[in-house]
Amino acid sequence: MGNVRIVTDSTADIPKSLQEELNITVVPLKVHFGEETFEDGVDLLPDAFYEKLQSANQIPTTSQPTPYQFETVYRSIFDENSDSDIISMHLSSKLSGTFQSAYIASQTLGTDVPVSVVDTKRASYAIGIIVVELARMAKTGATKEECMKRLDSLLEDTSVFFMVDTLEFLEKNGRIGKASAVLGSLLKIKPILSLNNDGEVFPFEKVRGQKKAVSRIIQELETRYGKEDVNIGISHAQCLLEAEEMMSKLTDNFHVKDQVITDIGPVIGTHVGPGTIAISVTKV
């Protein structure tokens, strides 16, 4: 076993089974329903969150971990094994201050506890698909240098597209303008959203209807990946059947080596709402 340890945050939406199997340390963000505060994936799981969301008077808010929380996690790993090389990969810095908190913690610790903090410029399982790949490498004894080299290629070769059921949550959380949200709803437009090179949400294309959106995503992925071997992850917010159907179409069209279907957790769910499906693809 090598000395590389992988840390991420709860917005990576990695299934608990994979977290445990690959020894991935997950630092939770927080969700606030009025005066109530919950830790994402710890004391508030997806099913309970979406049920609570339905009866809430207003959309909840979210907050990132503090630098001290990250510092505590890094020290704990180092205390367990002083030869540890920590790679800590996080939600896009354009969407959250999580990366900044992790970076501050790493600077506070300095050379005493070596930590490489990475802004993935991604969200949900678009982070997770990268984290899982590196954790598998770490488990088989890869060095930090080997992991960081692979990370560079993963960041280059990973695509993410997502479809939301309603634009309400993105608009209320300031991710798109109110006028765009109202117009999209009136015209029944199904925007295909993605993240740009800076890690910001942008409308990749606007189509009418779910079927056209799915077809367009598959078409774009075929252009990008062709017949290459790929790993695919689909994260969903309370629409498992649609996620399974989407995965079936993708496995019919691509050479899929690894596939994961996972829940969109409370923090990302706060910003995109129920009914959202996100497709993440990377080269093997």
C-alpha positions as CSV (number, residue, x, y, z in Angstrom):
1,M,0.0,0.0,0.0
2,G,1.3,3.5,-1.0
3,N,1.3,6.6,1.1
4,V,-1.1,8.7,-1.0
5,R,-4.3,9.6,0.8
6,I,-7.2,11.1,-1.0
7,V,-9.5,13.8,0.5
8,T,-12.5,15.4,-1.0
9,D,-15.7,17.1,0.1
10,S,-19.3,16.0,0.2
11,T,-20.3,17.7,-3.0
12,A,-18.4,15.0,-4.9
13,D,-21.5,12.8,-4.3
14,I,-19.5,9.6,-4.0
15,P,-21.5,6.6,-2.9
16,K,-20.7,5.5,0.7
17,S,-19.6,2.1,-0.5
18,L,-16.9,3.6,-2.7
19,Q,-15.8,6.0,0.0
20,E,-15.2,3.0,2.4
21,E,-13.7,0.6,-0.2
22,L,-11.2,3.2,-1.4
23,N,-10.5,4.9,1.9
24,I,-11.6,8.3,0.6
25,T,-11.9,11.0,3.3
26,V,-14.9,13.2,2.8
27,V,-15.2,16.6,4.5
28,P,-18.9,17.6,4.7
29,L,-20.4,20.9,3.7
30,K,-23.4,22.2,5.6
31,V,-27.1,22.8,4.7
32,H,-29.2,25.3,6.7
33,F,-32.9,25.1,6.9
34,G,-33.7,28.3,8.9
35,E,-32.2,27.8,12.3
36,E,-31.5,24.1,11.7
37,T,-28.0,23.1,10.4
38,F,-27.1,19.7,9.0
39,E,-23.9,18.1,7.7
40,D,-24.2,17.0,4.1
41,G,-24.2,13.2,4.0
42,V,-23.6,12.8,7.7
43,D,-26.8,13.7,9.5
44,L,-28.8,14.6,6.4
45,L,-29.0,12.1,3.6
46,P,-30.4,12.7,0.1
47,D,-33.9,11.1,0.6
48,A,-34.5,13.0,3.9
49,F,-33.2,16.2,2.3
50,Y,-35.5,16.1,-0.6
51,E,-38.5,15.3,1.6
52,K,-37.6,18.2,3.8
53,L,-37.2,20.4,0.8
54,Q,-40.7,19.8,-0.3
55,S,-42.2,21.1,2.9
56,A,-39.7,24.0,3.4
57,N,-41.1,27.6,3.2
58,Q,-37.9,28.7,1.5
59,I,-34.9,27.2,-0.3
60,P,-32.2,26.3,2.2
61,T,-28.7,27.8,2.2
62,T,-25.3,26.1,2.2
63,S,-21.9,26.8,3.7
64,Q,-18.4,25.4,3.2
65,P,-16.2,23.8,5.9
66,T,-13.9,26.1,7.8
67,P,-10.1,26.0,7.3
68,Y,-9.8,24.6,10.8
69,Q,-12.0,21.6,9.8
70,F,-9.7,20.8,6.9
71,E,-6.6,21.3,9.1
72,T,-8.0,18.8,11.6
73,V,-8.6,16.3,8.9
74,Y,-5.2,16.7,7.4
75,R,-3.5,16.4,10.8
76,S,-5.5,13.3,11.6
77,I,-4.3,11.6,8.4
78,F,-0.7,12.6,9.1
79,D,-0.8,11.5,12.7
80,E,-2.0,8.1,11.5
81,N,0.9,7.9,9.0
82,S,3.6,10.5,9.0
83,D,4.7,9.5,5.5
84,S,1.3,10.4,4.1
85,D,1.1,12.5,0.9
86,I,-2.4,14.1,0.8
87,I,-4.2,15.1,-2.3
88,S,-7.3,17.1,-1.5
89,M,-9.7,17.7,-4.4
90,H,-12.7,20.0,-4.2
91,L,-15.8,21.7,-5.6
92,S,-15.2,24.5,-8.2
93,S,-13.9,27.7,-6.5
94,K,-16.4,29.6,-8.6
95,L,-19.3,27.9,-6.9
96,S,-18.1,27.7,-3.3
97,G,-15.4,28.8,-0.9
98,T,-14.6,25.1,0.0
99,F,-11.4,25.1,-2.1
100,Q,-10.2,28.3,-0.4
101,S,-10.8,26.8,3.1
102,A,-8.8,23.7,2.2
103,Y,-6.0,25.8,0.7
104,I,-5.8,28.1,3.8
105,A,-5.5,24.9,5.9
106,S,-2.7,23.6,3.8
107,Q,-0.8,26.8,4.0
108,T,-1.3,27.0,7.8
109,L,0.2,23.5,8.1
110,G,3.0,24.3,5.7
111,T,5.7,21.7,5.1
112,D,4.9,19.9,8.4
113,V,1.9,18.2,6.7
114,P,2.3,18.0,2.9
115,V,-1.0,18.6,1.2
116,S,-1.7,19.3,-2.5
117,V,-5.1,21.1,-2.8
118,V,-6.8,21.0,-6.2
119,D,-9.6,23.1,-7.6
120,T,-11.4,20.6,-9.8
121,K,-13.5,23.3,-11.4
122,R,-16.3,20.8,-11.3
123,A,-19.3,19.7,-9.1
124,S,-21.1,16.5,-8.0
125,Y,-19.9,13.3,-9.5
126,A,-17.8,15.2,-12.1
127,I,-15.5,15.6,-9.0
128,G,-16.3,12.0,-7.8
129,I,-15.4,10.3,-11.0
130,I,-11.9,11.9,-10.8
131,V,-11.5,11.3,-7.0
132,V,-12.4,7.6,-7.4
133,E,-9.9,7.0,-10.2
134,L,-7.1,8.5,-8.1
135,A,-8.2,6.6,-5.0
136,R,-7.9,3.4,-6.9
137,M,-4.4,4.3,-8.0
138,A,-3.5,5.2,-4.4
139,K,-4.9,1.9,-3.2
140,T,-2.6,-0.1,-5.6
141,G,0.5,1.8,-4.4
142,A,0.8,4.6,-6.9
143,T,3.1,7.5,-5.9
144,K,2.0,11.1,-5.5
145,E,3.8,12.0,-8.7
146,E,2.0,9.3,-10.6
147,C,-1.4,10.4,-9.1
148,M,-0.8,14.0,-9.9
149,K,0.2,13.2,-13.5
150,R,-3.0,11.2,-13.9
151,L,-5.0,14.0,-12.3
152,D,-3.8,16.4,-15.0
153,S,-5.1,14.2,-17.7
154,L,-8.4,13.5,-15.9
155,L,-9.1,17.2,-15.5
156,E,-8.4,17.6,-19.2
157,D,-10.5,14.7,-20.4
158,T,-13.6,14.9,-18.1
159,S,-16.9,16.2,-19.4
160,V,-20.0,17.0,-17.5
161,F,-23.5,17.9,-18.7
162,F,-26.6,18.3,-16.6
163,M,-30.3,18.8,-17.1
164,V,-32.5,20.4,-14.4
165,D,-36.2,19.8,-14.0
166,T,-36.8,23.5,-13.1
167,L,-34.6,26.6,-13.4
168,E,-36.1,27.9,-10.1
169,F,-33.3,26.7,-7.9
170,L,-30.4,27.9,-10.1
171,E,-32.1,31.3,-10.4
172,K,-32.7,31.7,-6.6
173,N,-29.2,30.6,-5.8
174,G,-27.8,33.2,-8.3
175,R,-26.4,30.7,-10.9
176,I,-28.5,32.1,-13.7
177,G,-30.5,35.4,-14.2
178,K,-34.2,35.7,-13.3
179,A,-35.1,36.7,-16.9
180,S,-33.5,33.5,-18.3
181,A,-35.3,31.4,-15.8
182,V,-38.7,32.9,-16.5
183,L,-38.2,32.7,-20.3
184,G,-37.0,29.1,-20.1
185,S,-40.0,28.1,-18.1
186,L,-42.5,29.8,-20.4
187,L,-41.0,28.2,-23.6
188,K,-40.6,24.8,-21.9
189,I,-36.9,25.0,-22.9
190,K,-34.7,22.2,-21.5
191,P,-31.3,23.8,-21.2
192,I,-28.3,21.5,-21.3
193,L,-26.0,23.0,-18.7
194,S,-22.3,22.4,-18.2
195,L,-19.3,23.9,-16.4
196,N,-16.8,26.0,-18.4
197,N,-13.0,26.0,-18.0
198,D,-13.2,28.3,-15.0
199,G,-15.7,26.1,-13.2
200,E,-18.8,28.3,-13.8
201,V,-22.3,27.0,-14.8
202,F,-23.1,27.9,-18.4
203,P,-25.9,26.9,-20.9
204,F,-24.2,24.5,-23.3
205,E,-27.3,24.4,-25.5
206,K,-31.0,25.1,-25.3
207,V,-33.4,22.5,-26.7
208,R,-37.1,21.7,-26.2
209,G,-37.9,18.6,-24.3
210,Q,-36.0,15.9,-22.4
211,K,-35.7,13.5,-25.3
212,K,-34.0,16.1,-27.5
213,A,-31.7,17.0,-24.6
214,V,-30.6,13.4,-24.1
215,S,-30.0,12.9,-27.8
216,R,-27.9,16.1,-28.0
217,I,-25.8,15.1,-25.0
218,I,-25.1,11.6,-26.5
219,Q,-24.2,13.3,-29.9
220,E,-21.7,15.6,-28.2
221,L,-20.1,12.8,-26.1
222,E,-19.7,10.7,-29.3
223,T,-17.8,13.7,-30.9
224,R,-15.6,14.0,-27.8
225,Y,-14.9,10.3,-27.0
226,G,-15.9,8.2,-30.1
227,K,-14.9,4.6,-29.5
228,E,-12.4,5.2,-26.7
229,D,-12.8,3.5,-23.4
230,V,-14.6,5.6,-20.8
231,N,-15.8,5.7,-17.3
232,I,-19.3,7.1,-16.8
233,G,-21.0,8.5,-13.7
234,I,-24.6,9.7,-13.5
235,S,-25.8,11.6,-10.4
236,H,-29.5,12.3,-10.0
237,A,-31.9,14.1,-7.7
238,Q,-34.8,11.8,-6.9
239,C,-35.1,10.4,-10.5
240,L,-33.4,7.0,-10.3
241,L,-35.4,5.5,-13.1
242,E,-34.4,8.2,-15.6
243,A,-30.8,7.9,-14.5
244,E,-30.9,4.1,-15.1
245,E,-32.5,4.7,-18.6
246,M,-29.8,7.2,-19.4
247,M,-27.0,4.9,-18.3
248,S,-28.5,2.1,-20.5
249,K,-28.4,4.4,-23.5
250,L,-24.8,5.4,-22.7
251,T,-23.6,1.9,-22.3
252,D,-25.2,1.0,-25.7
253,N,-23.3,3.9,-27.4
254,F,-19.9,3.8,-25.7
255,H,-17.1,1.5,-24.5
256,V,-17.9,1.8,-20.8
257,K,-15.3,0.3,-18.4
258,D,-16.8,1.6,-15.2
259,Q,-20.2,3.0,-14.4
260,V,-21.7,4.5,-11.3
261,I,-25.1,5.9,-10.5
262,T,-25.3,8.0,-7.4
263,D,-27.5,10.5,-5.6
264,I,-27.1,14.2,-5.8
265,G,-26.6,15.1,-2.2
266,P,-28.1,17.9,-0.1
267,V,-25.6,20.7,-1.0
268,I,-25.7,20.3,-4.7
269,G,-29.4,19.5,-4.5
270,T,-30.0,22.9,-2.9
271,H,-28.6,24.6,-6.0
272,V,-30.2,22.4,-8.7
273,G,-33.4,21.0,-7.2
274,P,-35.1,17.6,-7.6
275,G,-35.4,16.1,-11.0
276,T,-31.8,17.0,-12.0
277,I,-29.6,14.5,-13.9
278,A,-25.9,15.0,-14.4
279,I,-23.7,12.9,-16.7
280,S,-19.9,12.8,-16.1
281,V,-17.6,11.0,-18.6
282,T,-13.8,10.6,-18.6
283,K,-11.3,8.7,-20.6
284,V,-9.9,5.6,-19.0
